[in-house]
Structures are given as structure tokens and as C-alpha cells.
Amino acid sequence: MRINKYLSKAGHCSRREADKLIVGGSVQVNGKVANIADDIGDLDIVMIKGRMIEITDNNEYVLLNKPKGITVTTASHDDTNVIDFIDYPERIFPVGRLDKDSEGLLLLTNDGDIVNKILKSKNDQEKEYIVTVDKKITKDFLNRMASEVKLEIGTTKKSEVKYINEYTFSMIITQGLNRQIRRMCEKFRYKVVNLKRTRIINLELDDLESGKWRKLTKKEMTELFKKIDYHKTVKID
């Protein structure tokens, strides 16, 4: 197994973050600094900063209602990092991004395989947001937000947009472009005042209070695995 996949599967971090750790010389295999091309076998010992990294079957799936001001990063040098904020008893890491200035649903896990399944753009998995802007919404603005929009970082796919009130609308997107909704609004001379994610695929925020977290239910996990075509047995301790 390639070393970045090993670290991800062990629940230490995502594959992208694993690559950074390896290139930075933080990972050792059998006492030697790891190479990004290393393959890990059953007898190999992998360590990061003196801590042995092992793959276990004890996967955790946690849903957090992230408040504004918390950064979705595992970097311990950032005082606002989400890992220190949630203070979960097991090592977990976030699935995808959610801006520091945004709030709402964030999934965290130590299951590296499910991270890659969810983040693959070809799966077109839905994410729903409640968006509040700085001036009154027009029908033309909503129509434009629902259409394909050319941004400097790429072209968005068509979205589902619904009017809520004069300043607020809901939006369902299937992409993960960086700050996508904020950039789209700016394109049409609107500024996002508040952005809250309420759903990822079948996982919904519901009445979970800001700053609180809970584990996924067996029903949620079963449906999630089915939707992303993830063939894994659901286990609940």
C-alpha cells in the first residue's frame, strides 16, 4: 500500500496532507525518513514524531456544527484549528473544506477511504447552504446563481437555488470549488453576509447547536455508504 494511502487509512490525515508530511520529512518507515513513493507492507513500522501509526478497524464518523471563526485544518500551530476545538477522544480529521467565516455541517472521520469517495467530483454529491447577502435579492440574481458561472478558478455546474426572503436563499451545489458561493455572489456584485452549510449528501444539520457534535447514526451511515458506493459494513459500538 502506498504510504500516503496508509496514513489516510490509518486515520492520521488525508492523502494530500500525508504527501505534505512525507515531503517535509516528518514521516519515518523502519527508522528511516520516508519517500513519497514508498510502499508499506505488513511488517513495516510507520512513525510520525515518535508516534507509531497503525491501521485499525475502529472508524469514527462525527458530525459537527462548526461555528464561525474555527478553521478547518489539522495544523496544531493554528489556534483556531477544528481538531483542538472539537477535542474528540480519537484522532479524526475533516472531510473537505468549510471557510473560517462560514458555519454549519462538517463531517470528521478517521476513515481515509470514505474521504476520497466523498471528495471525488465525479460523484456529484450534493451540499446545501443557506446564504444571506448584503442587499435585496432579485429574480435575475437567483437565475444567474442557478446557472453555469465562469469564475477565475473554473466554471460552476448548474445549481438548485430557492428564495427564502429578501436577503436569504438556499443553494444546492455539487462541486467543491474554493469559496465557490462567495465568488459567485461577488461576480454579480453581492456580498455574502452569512453562509451556513446545512446538508452534505444525506447528512443534515437539523437542530444540532452551534459548536456541538454527534456521531452518525447507523441509518445515516448505511444511507451514506450506499449513496457514495462505499462497500463497507456499518459498525456501531
Secondary structure as the mmCIF struct_conf table of DSSP 4:
data_model
#
loop_
_struct_conf.conf_type_id
_struct_conf.id
_struct_conf.beg_label_comp_id
_struct_conf.beg_label_asym_id
_struct_conf.beg_label_seq_id
_struct_conf.end_label_comp_id
_struct_conf.end_label_asym_id
_struct_conf.end_label_seq_id
STRN STRN1 ARG A 2 ARG A 2
HELX_RH_AL_P HELX_RH_AL_P1 ILE A 3 LYS A 9
TURN_TY1_P TURN_TY1_P1 ALA A 10 GLY A 11
BEND BEND1 HIS A 12 CYS A 13
HELX_RH_AL_P HELX_RH_AL_P2 ARG A 15 VAL A 23
TURN_TY1_P TURN_TY1_P2 GLY A 24 GLY A 25
STRN STRN2 VAL A 27 VAL A 29
TURN_TY1_P TURN_TY1_P3 ASN A 30 GLY A 31
STRN STRN3 LYS A 32 VAL A 33
TURN_TY1_P TURN_TY1_P4 ILE A 36 ALA A 37
STRN STRN4 ASP A 39 ASP A 39
TURN_TY1_P TURN_TY1_P5 ASP A 42 LEU A 43
STRN STRN5 VAL A 46 ILE A 48
TURN_TY1_P TURN_TY1_P6 LYS A 49 GLY A 50
STRN STRN6 ARG A 51 MET A 52
BEND BEND2 ASP A 57 ASP A 57
STRN STRN7 TYR A 61 LYS A 66
HELX_LH_PP_P HELX_LH_PP_P1 PRO A 67 PRO A 67
TURN_TY1_P TURN_TY1_P7 LYS A 68 GLY A 69
STRN STRN8 THR A 71 THR A 71
TURN_TY1_P TURN_TY1_P8 SER A 76 HIS A 77
BEND BEND3 ASP A 78 ASP A 78
TURN_TY1_P TURN_TY1_P9 ASP A 79 THR A 80
STRN STRN9 ASN A 81 ASN A 81
HELX_RH_AL_P HELX_RH_AL_P3 VAL A 82 ILE A 86
BEND BEND4 PRO A 89 GLU A 90
STRN STRN10 PHE A 93 PRO A 94
BEND BEND5 VAL A 95 GLY A 96
TURN_TY1_P TURN_TY1_P10 LYS A 100 ASP A 101
STRN STRN11 GLU A 103 THR A 109
BEND BEND6 ASN A 110 ASN A 110
HELX_RH_AL_P HELX_RH_AL_P4 GLY A 112 LEU A 119
HELX_RH_3T_P HELX_RH_3T_P1 SER A 121 ASN A 123
STRN STRN12 LYS A 127 VAL A 133
BEND BEND7 ASP A 134 LYS A 135
HELX_RH_AL_P HELX_RH_AL_P5 LYS A 139 ALA A 146
BEND BEND8 SER A 147 SER A 147
STRN STRN13 LYS A 150 LEU A 151
TURN_TY1_P TURN_TY1_P11 GLU A 152 ILE A 153
STRN STRN14 GLY A 154 THR A 155
HELX_LH_PP_P HELX_LH_PP_P2 THR A 156 LYS A 158
STRN STRN15 GLU A 160 ASN A 165
TURN_TY1_P TURN_TY1_P12 GLU A 166 TYR A 167
STRN STRN16 THR A 168 ILE A 173
TURN_TY1_P TURN_TY1_P13 ASN A 178 ARG A 179
HELX_RH_AL_P HELX_RH_AL_P6 GLN A 180 LYS A 187
TURN_TY1_P TURN_TY1_P14 PHE A 188 ARG A 189
STRN STRN17 VAL A 192 ILE A 200
TURN_TY1_P TURN_TY1_P15 ILE A 201 ASN A 202
STRN STRN18 LEU A 203 GLU A 204
TURN_TY1_P TURN_TY1_P16 ASP A 206 ASP A 207
HELX_LH_PP_P HELX_LH_PP_P3 LEU A 208 GLU A 209
TURN_TY1_P TURN_TY1_P17 SER A 210 GLY A 211
STRN STRN19 TRP A 213 LYS A 215
HELX_LH_PP_P HELX_LH_PP_P4 LEU A 216 THR A 217
HELX_RH_AL_P HELX_RH_AL_P7 LYS A 218 LYS A 227
TURN_TY1_P TURN_TY1_P18 ILE A 228 ASP A 229
#
